[in-house]
Amino acid sequence: MDIKEEIKVIAARRGTTLKKICELLSQKTGKYYSYNNISNKIRRGTIRFDEVQQIFEILNYKICYKDIKQ
């Protein structure tokens, strides 16, 4: 599953949409994020890691790292 689908699945679980997430992201950062802007960044693979982290924070999720060599 790619990041766009992950975000959409988690958003659906939370009862929200990517459009609403963009509104909340704009409020949180003070920078305007439109649905098209975020959707295009995700599709092109140019979304920044900090933007993904902020989206997951809005959804009350945390990105965790796990060492797979253990």
MDTraj code that builds the backbone (N, CA, C; nanometers):
import mdtraj as md
import numpy as np

residues = "MET ASP ILE LYS GLU GLU ILE LYS VAL ILE ALA ALA ARG ARG GLY THR THR LEU LYS LYS ILE CYS GLU LEU LEU SER GLN LYS THR GLY LYS TYR TYR SER TYR ASN ASN ILE SER ASN LYS ILE ARG ARG GLY THR ILE ARG PHE ASP GLU VAL GLN GLN ILE PHE GLU ILE LEU ASN TYR LYS ILE CYS TYR LYS ASP ILE LYS GLN".split()
xyz = np.array([
    [0.0850, -0.1174, 0.0000],
    [0.0000, 0.0000, 0.0000],
    [0.0897, 0.1237, 0.0000],
    [0.0545, 0.2234, -0.0807],
    [0.1358, 0.3455, -0.0838],
    [0.0839, 0.4448, 0.0207],
    [0.1549, 0.5553, 0.0371],
    [0.1244, 0.6508, 0.1435],
    [-0.0133, 0.7133, 0.1255],
    [-0.0544, 0.7397, 0.0022],
    [-0.1859, 0.7999, -0.0209],
    [-0.2957, 0.7065, 0.0285],
    [-0.2842, 0.5798, -0.0026],
    [-0.3842, 0.4840, 0.0416],
    [-0.3812, 0.4674, 0.1931],
    [-0.2616, 0.4683, 0.2511],
    [-0.2491, 0.4596, 0.3972],
    [-0.3230, 0.5760, 0.4628],
    [-0.2982, 0.6963, 0.4135],
    [-0.3625, 0.8152, 0.4700],
    [-0.5132, 0.8058, 0.4542],
    [-0.5596, 0.7662, 0.3362],
    [-0.7038, 0.7576, 0.3124],
    [-0.7703, 0.6517, 0.4001],
    [-0.7053, 0.5377, 0.4183],
    [-0.7608, 0.4315, 0.5028],
    [-0.7696, 0.4796, 0.6479],
    [-0.6621, 0.5397, 0.6971],
    [-0.6616, 0.5880, 0.8356],
    [-0.7630, 0.7006, 0.8520],
    [-0.7713, 0.7891, 0.7543],
    [-0.8704, 0.8974, 0.7600],
    [-1.0118, 0.8410, 0.7667],
    [-1.0395, 0.7402, 0.6867],
    [-1.1723, 0.6782, 0.6874],
    [-1.2010, 0.6162, 0.8240],
    [-1.1012, 0.5531, 0.8841],
    [-1.1177, 0.4969, 1.0186],
    [-1.1494, 0.6043, 1.1206],
    [-1.0935, 0.7225, 1.0995],
    [-1.1162, 0.8353, 1.1897],
    [-1.2429, 0.9133, 1.1529],
    [-1.3077, 0.8749, 1.0427],
    [-1.4308, 0.9423, 1.0012],
    [-1.4079, 1.0788, 0.9408],
    [-1.2965, 1.0951, 0.8713],
    [-1.2651, 1.2232, 0.8098],
    [-1.2189, 1.2014, 0.6663],
    [-1.1861, 1.3095, 0.5990],
    [-1.1437, 1.3039, 0.4590],
    [-1.0104, 1.3759, 0.4434],
    [-0.9464, 1.3534, 0.3299],
    [-0.8207, 1.4229, 0.3008],
    [-0.8451, 1.5733, 0.2916],
    [-0.9618, 1.6116, 0.2423],
    [-0.9957, 1.7543, 0.2334],
    [-0.9990, 1.8171, 0.3728],
    [-1.0624, 1.7503, 0.4675],
    [-1.0691, 1.8008, 0.6051],
    [-0.9297, 1.8022, 0.6684],
    [-0.8504, 1.7000, 0.6392],
    [-0.7132, 1.6948, 0.6903],
    [-0.6344, 1.8157, 0.6400],
    [-0.6533, 1.8512, 0.5142],
    [-0.5835, 1.9674, 0.4573],
    [-0.6239, 2.0956, 0.5295],
    [-0.7522, 2.1084, 0.5625],
    [-0.7993, 2.2252, 0.6372],
    [-0.7324, 2.2316, 0.7743],
    [-0.7274, 2.1177, 0.8429],
    [-0.6651, 2.1124, 0.9752],
    [-0.5144, 2.1362, 0.9668],
    [-0.4517, 2.0856, 0.8621],
    [-0.3089, 2.1064, 0.8405],
    [-0.2804, 2.2545, 0.8178],
    [-0.3660, 2.3216, 0.7444],
    [-0.3520, 2.4655, 0.7217],
    [-0.3636, 2.5421, 0.8530],
    [-0.4605, 2.5045, 0.9357],
    [-0.4781, 2.5697, 1.0655],
    [-0.3574, 2.5467, 1.1555],
    [-0.3076, 2.4239, 1.1532],
    [-0.1959, 2.3864, 1.2401],
    [-0.0670, 2.4590, 1.2031],
    [-0.0408, 2.4718, 1.0734],
    [0.0867, 2.5266, 1.0285],
    [0.0825, 2.6739, 0.9915],
    [-0.0379, 2.7256, 0.9644],
    [-0.0495, 2.8631, 0.9175],
    [-0.0180, 2.8777, 0.7698],
    [0.0082, 2.7674, 0.7047],
    [0.0367, 2.7641, 0.5614],
    [-0.0831, 2.6989, 0.4911],
    [-0.1231, 2.7531, 0.3764],
    [-0.2403, 2.7002, 0.3075],
    [-0.2086, 2.5677, 0.2378],
    [-0.2875, 2.4658, 0.2679],
    [-0.2785, 2.3357, 0.2023],
    [-0.4141, 2.3030, 0.1414],
    [-0.4187, 2.2912, 0.0103],
    [-0.5432, 2.2517, -0.0548],
    [-0.5409, 2.1013, -0.0789],
    [-0.6583, 2.0462, -0.1007],
    [-0.6694, 1.9035, -0.1316],
    [-0.5850, 1.8708, -0.2540],
    [-0.5974, 1.9531, -0.3589],
    [-0.5226, 1.9275, -0.4825],
    [-0.3724, 1.9339, -0.4597],
    [-0.3291, 2.0293, -0.3791],
    [-0.1864, 2.0444, -0.3499],
    [-0.1305, 1.9192, -0.2841],
    [-0.1954, 1.8742, -0.1767],
    [-0.1470, 1.7564, -0.1043],
    [-0.1610, 1.6316, -0.1895],
    [-0.2738, 1.6175, -0.2569],
    [-0.2962, 1.5006, -0.3420],
    [-0.1900, 1.4901, -0.4512],
    [-0.1569, 1.6024, -0.5129],
    [-0.0542, 1.6030, -0.6177],
    [0.0846, 1.5721, -0.5613],
    [0.1153, 1.6270, -0.4439],
    [0.2447, 1.5974, -0.3815],
    [0.2580, 1.4478, -0.3526],
    [0.1499, 1.3892, -0.3023],
    [0.1523, 1.2464, -0.2714],
    [0.1675, 1.1656, -0.3997],
    [0.0915, 1.2024, -0.5011],
    [0.0945, 1.1287, -0.6284],
    [0.2322, 1.1360, -0.6943],
    [0.2942, 1.2534, -0.6896],
    [0.4258, 1.2720, -0.7518],
    [0.5397, 1.2211, -0.6644],
    [0.5101, 1.1947, -0.5377],
    [0.6151, 1.1502, -0.4458],
    [0.7019, 1.2642, -0.3967],
    [0.6469, 1.3868, -0.3937],
    [0.7252, 1.5025, -0.3514],
    [0.6812, 1.5569, -0.2153],
    [0.5917, 1.4848, -0.1485],
    [0.5485, 1.5299, -0.0165],
    [0.6650, 1.5149, 0.0811],
    [0.6826, 1.6156, 0.1641],
    [0.7932, 1.6125, 0.2594],
    [0.7581, 1.5254, 0.3790],
    [0.8588, 1.4703, 0.4407],
    [0.8394, 1.3829, 0.5555],
    [0.7693, 1.4563, 0.6693],
    [0.8057, 1.5819, 0.6932],
    [0.7418, 1.6572, 0.8016],
    [0.5937, 1.6791, 0.7731],
    [0.5551, 1.6929, 0.6466],
    [0.4138, 1.7060, 0.6127],
    [0.3389, 1.5757, 0.6425],
    [0.4015, 1.4636, 0.6107],
    [0.3410, 1.3330, 0.6406],
    [0.3277, 1.3169, 0.7912],
    [0.4303, 1.3542, 0.8665],
    [0.4243, 1.3455, 1.0124],
    [0.3095, 1.4296, 1.0675],
    [0.2934, 1.5493, 1.0155],
    [0.1864, 1.6372, 1.0622],
    [0.0488, 1.5800, 1.0285],
    [0.0355, 1.5206, 0.9114],
    [-0.0911, 1.4575, 0.8733],
    [-0.1237, 1.3451, 0.9706],
    [-0.0247, 1.2618, 1.0010],
    [-0.0477, 1.1521, 1.0940],
    [-0.0764, 1.2027, 1.2351],
    [-0.0148, 1.3128, 1.2760],
    [-0.0456, 1.3724, 1.4060],
    [-0.1915, 1.4175, 1.4108],
    [-0.2382, 1.4780, 1.3037],
    [-0.3783, 1.5201, 1.2952],
    [-0.4707, 1.4002, 1.3103],
    [-0.4296, 1.2871, 1.2555],
    [-0.5088, 1.1646, 1.2627],
    [-0.4847, 1.0870, 1.3924],
    [-0.4051, 1.1453, 1.4821],
    [-0.3691, 1.0809, 1.6098],
    [-0.2933, 0.9506, 1.5895],
    [-0.2033, 0.9509, 1.4938],
    [-0.1140, 0.8377, 1.4696],
    [0.0289, 0.8871, 1.4826],
    [0.1180, 0.7947, 1.5089],
    [0.2592, 0.8262, 1.5231],
    [0.3369, 0.7322, 1.4315],
    [0.4341, 0.7854, 1.3612],
    [0.5196, 0.7036, 1.2759],
    [0.6298, 0.6459, 1.3632],
    [0.6452, 0.5161, 1.3600],
    [0.7454, 0.4498, 1.4429],
    [0.8444, 0.3745, 1.3532],
    [0.9654, 0.3654, 1.4011],
    [1.0698, 0.2928, 1.3306],
    [1.0995, 0.1658, 1.4068],
    [1.1234, 0.0594, 1.3346],
    [1.1549, -0.0677, 1.3981],
    [1.2739, -0.1301, 1.3266],
    [1.3715, -0.1723, 1.4037],
    [1.4884, -0.2379, 1.3487],
    [1.4479, -0.3791, 1.3050],
    [1.4578, -0.4070, 1.1770],
    [1.4125, -0.5364, 1.1259],
    [1.5234, -0.6415, 1.1305],
    [1.6420, -0.6043, 1.1753],
    [1.7518, -0.6995, 1.1846],
    [1.7501, -0.7800, 1.3137],
    [1.6584, -0.7509, 1.4001],
    [1.6542, -0.8199, 1.5302],
    [1.5827, -0.9512, 1.5184],
])
top = md.Topology()
chain = top.add_chain()
for i, resn in enumerate(residues, 1):
    res = top.add_residue(resn, chain, resSeq=i)
    for name in ("N", "CA", "C"):
        top.add_atom(name, md.element.get_by_symbol(name[0]), res)
traj = md.Trajectory(xyz[None], top)
